[in-house]
């Protein structure tokens, strides 16, 4: 038996479509969802903890063109940049750019039900490393340029600097917080430059992306 209140709300055209089976009952968009992307188990399992060869792909309803990297055990005995949350981070470098293009996070993947997102903040750092392995040589200065897109058009761009810090900055360092504040975008691309070493010897690691999905 049909719901009389529903039928009355549809009107003549909507009622005919409903009876013909050509239109579903009107629905509202899902409520915005706040996400903290940490890249850690159990949500994401790194199958190659020695060298970063595994693309992240779909994670937390978005698509990540990053490799997943494992850094030490709970940050103990780590050379290079500490993860913001142990033990896994997102990583990219010249090697991954050659294979898969610039690092980015996007809604524009098959099966994604997210239309847009806000990138409020994230943590990052850079290592001197040619292969993005779990044993980087040392933290290095770098600049990350984050560019936001909507519908294929650039809508914002910000740059953030990382300078190794802590008690032993030549050996290891905490990450730096970046706060892009991008709102209602569908893609954010990341490009790193360093005045310390060549691009071939620069690996960027990132963690704990604070995102709101729509």
Secondary structure by P-SEA (a helix, b strand, c coil): cccaaaaaaacaaaaaaaaacccccccccccbbbbbbccccccccccccccccccccccccccccbbbbbcccccccccccccccccccccccaaaaaaccccccccccccccccccccccccccccccccccccccbbbbbbbbbbbbccccccbbbbbbbbbbccccccbbbbbbbbcccccccbbbbbbbbcccccccbbbbbcccccccc
